[in-house]
Amino acid sequence: MNVFERLGIYLLVLFSGTIVLVLEVLGIRMLAPYFGQTLFSFSSALKTTDQILIID
């Protein structure tokens, strides 16, 4: 693997991680009017997303 391939992989991982984090925060914001912005609802949304990523 040369430097450019490695850099491309690092950028891809960084970009996909950023997108997943943005989707998690948007999901929490969408659920907030119905379930509130408590630590329980926040951690449940993060846990669910992380479990989906682990299964994939």
Secondary structure, DSSP 8 states (H G I E B T S, - for coil): --HHHHHHHHHHHHHHHHHHHHHHHHHHHHHHHHH-S-HHHHHHHHHHHHHHHHH-
